[in-house]
Amino acid sequence: MSKGARILVCPCNNITPFAKAERLKTAHNDIRVQRCRDKGILLVSSDVTGTRDGRISYGPNAVIDHHGATVDQVPLMTEGMVVVDIAY
């Protein structure tokens, strides 16, 4: 990011066993928020949502601004997308 990145795109596939997923439910966005603040970047994330073979993914799809504020987010365990105008 030291080369001037302004947007980080984070495609994810965070589907894990139920117990681990419950512990990490909000951790992914907490980490993303911190990265946005530290680097002054916008982050766009997408993740799988749902259950399969004893595993679960809560999502979310989200856009987080360079201050670490969530611009928009699909609710956990909901399929969907966000649309955000980005002006740079």
Residue frames as qw, qx, qy, qz and C-alpha x, y, z in Angstrom:
[[0.000, 0.884, 0.468, 0.000, 0.00, 0.00, 0.00],
 [0.379, -0.640, 0.074, 0.664, 3.00, 2.27, 0.23],
 [0.316, 0.049, 0.561, 0.763, 2.80, 2.77, -3.53],
 [0.217, 0.098, -0.060, -0.969, -0.36, 4.83, -3.34],
 [0.176, -0.347, -0.893, -0.228, -3.22, 2.32, -3.32],
 [0.293, -0.156, 0.152, -0.931, -6.56, 3.97, -2.59],
 [0.828, -0.080, 0.003, -0.555, -8.89, 0.98, -2.73],
 [0.101, -0.281, 0.952, -0.064, -8.40, -2.55, -1.42],
 [0.775, 0.010, -0.294, -0.559, -10.69, -5.20, -2.89],
 [0.225, -0.324, 0.862, -0.319, -11.10, -8.16, -0.56],
 [0.779, -0.006, -0.409, -0.475, -12.88, -11.17, -2.12],
 [0.281, -0.392, 0.783, -0.392, -13.30, -13.76, 0.63],
 [0.735, -0.080, -0.598, -0.309, -14.41, -17.33, 1.15],
 [0.077, -0.358, 0.702, -0.611, -14.57, -17.39, 4.96],
 [0.833, -0.226, -0.233, -0.449, -16.62, -20.53, 5.56],
 [0.156, 0.397, -0.812, 0.398, -15.55, -22.32, 8.72],
 [0.389, -0.317, -0.857, 0.119, -16.88, -24.78, 11.32],
 [0.314, -0.786, -0.418, -0.331, -19.74, -23.34, 13.40],
 [0.618, -0.676, -0.202, 0.348, -17.81, -22.80, 16.67],
 [0.512, -0.154, 0.170, 0.828, -14.91, -21.03, 14.99],
 [0.097, 0.518, 0.453, 0.719, -17.23, -18.95, 12.81],
 [0.387, -0.824, -0.405, -0.085, -19.15, -17.76, 15.87],
 [0.584, -0.566, -0.037, 0.580, -15.91, -16.55, 17.49],
 [0.377, -0.104, 0.362, 0.846, -14.85, -14.78, 14.28],
 [0.236, 0.730, 0.638, 0.068, -18.27, -13.38, 13.33],
 [0.068, 0.990, 0.106, -0.059, -17.24, -9.73, 13.74],
 [0.610, -0.528, 0.314, 0.501, -13.45, -10.17, 13.69],
 [0.582, 0.318, 0.472, 0.581, -13.12, -9.97, 9.91],
 [0.124, 0.867, 0.267, 0.402, -14.68, -6.52, 9.71],
 [0.496, -0.844, 0.054, 0.194, -12.80, -5.38, 12.83],
 [0.665, -0.234, 0.393, 0.591, -9.54, -6.26, 11.05],
 [0.407, 0.555, 0.460, 0.562, -10.70, -4.58, 7.84],
 [0.150, -0.963, -0.196, -0.110, -11.66, -1.40, 9.72],
 [0.573, -0.691, 0.212, 0.386, -8.22, -1.24, 11.31],
 [0.614, 0.077, 0.469, 0.630, -6.50, -1.71, 7.94],
 [0.219, 0.792, 0.393, 0.414, -8.56, 1.12, 6.44],
 [0.322, -0.945, -0.024, 0.048, -7.62, 3.45, 9.29],
 [0.676, -0.469, 0.326, 0.466, -3.94, 2.47, 9.27],
 [0.507, 0.066, 0.545, 0.664, -3.51, 2.84, 5.51],
 [0.194, 0.510, 0.056, -0.836, -6.10, 5.53, 4.74],
 [0.117, 0.064, -0.793, -0.594, -7.79, 3.38, 2.10],
 [0.729, 0.051, 0.056, -0.681, -11.28, 2.37, 1.08],
 [0.143, -0.170, 0.974, 0.033, -12.02, -1.35, 1.33],
 [0.738, 0.105, -0.192, -0.639, -14.60, -3.32, -0.63],
 [0.187, -0.232, 0.947, -0.118, -15.22, -6.84, 0.65],
 [0.778, 0.020, -0.279, -0.563, -17.37, -9.69, -0.54],
 [0.183, -0.279, 0.910, -0.247, -17.86, -12.99, 1.20],
 [0.408, -0.196, -0.832, -0.321, -19.91, -16.13, 0.91],
 [0.441, -0.213, 0.392, -0.778, -23.01, -16.45, 3.09],
 [0.857, -0.056, -0.229, -0.459, -24.78, -19.54, 4.34],
 [0.628, -0.418, 0.640, -0.146, -24.10, -23.06, 5.55],
 [0.801, 0.394, -0.401, -0.203, -22.63, -26.14, 3.93],
 [0.804, 0.130, -0.541, 0.208, -21.28, -29.44, 5.23],
 [0.678, -0.555, -0.356, 0.325, -21.25, -28.39, 8.91],
 [0.416, -0.109, -0.018, 0.903, -19.65, -25.02, 8.15],
 [0.076, 0.879, 0.462, -0.093, -21.05, -21.50, 8.10],
 [0.367, 0.103, 0.087, 0.920, -20.19, -18.10, 6.72],
 [0.010, -0.718, -0.508, 0.477, -21.91, -14.98, 7.99],
 [0.385, 0.804, 0.206, 0.403, -20.61, -12.70, 5.23],
 [0.356, 0.772, 0.405, -0.338, -20.72, -9.70, 5.02],
 [0.486, 0.492, 0.293, 0.660, -20.39, -7.82, 1.81],
 [0.277, -0.857, -0.245, 0.358, -19.33, -4.33, 2.82],
 [0.446, 0.647, -0.029, 0.617, -17.68, -1.05, 1.90],
 [0.568, -0.683, -0.210, 0.409, -15.51, 0.58, 4.58],
 [0.300, 0.926, -0.032, 0.228, -14.11, 4.09, 4.12],
 [0.575, 0.446, -0.406, 0.552, -10.60, 5.36, 4.84],
 [0.263, -0.550, 0.400, -0.685, -11.67, 6.43, 8.34],
 [0.068, 0.038, -0.968, 0.238, -12.87, 2.92, 9.19],
 [0.502, 0.214, 0.379, -0.747, -16.58, 3.77, 8.96],
 [0.358, 0.250, 0.879, 0.190, -18.89, 1.26, 7.32],
 [0.204, 0.164, -0.285, -0.922, -20.38, 3.03, 4.29],
 [0.795, 0.038, -0.119, -0.594, -22.78, 0.19, 3.52],
 [0.075, -0.272, 0.954, -0.101, -23.06, -3.46, 4.43],
 [0.669, -0.162, -0.575, -0.443, -25.31, -6.40, 3.69],
 [0.647, -0.520, 0.339, -0.443, -26.66, -7.74, 7.02],
 [0.146, -0.367, 0.917, -0.050, -24.98, -10.88, 8.35],
 [0.356, 0.155, 0.920, -0.043, -26.41, -14.14, 6.96],
 [0.498, 0.705, 0.313, -0.395, -28.13, -12.26, 4.16],
 [0.583, 0.193, 0.509, 0.604, -27.37, -12.64, 0.47],
 [0.198, 0.938, 0.269, -0.093, -27.10, -9.33, -1.33],
 [0.612, 0.234, 0.072, 0.752, -24.84, -6.61, -2.59],
 [0.146, -0.793, -0.195, 0.558, -24.03, -3.01, -1.89],
 [0.498, 0.599, 0.282, 0.560, -23.73, -0.28, -4.49],
 [0.350, -0.783, -0.109, 0.503, -21.70, 2.79, -3.55],
 [0.475, 0.837, 0.001, 0.272, -20.56, 5.74, -5.65],
 [0.703, -0.433, 0.037, 0.563, -16.85, 6.31, -5.12],
 [0.315, 0.935, 0.019, 0.161, -15.46, 9.73, -5.97],
 [0.707, -0.426, 0.152, 0.543, -11.68, 10.07, -6.18]]
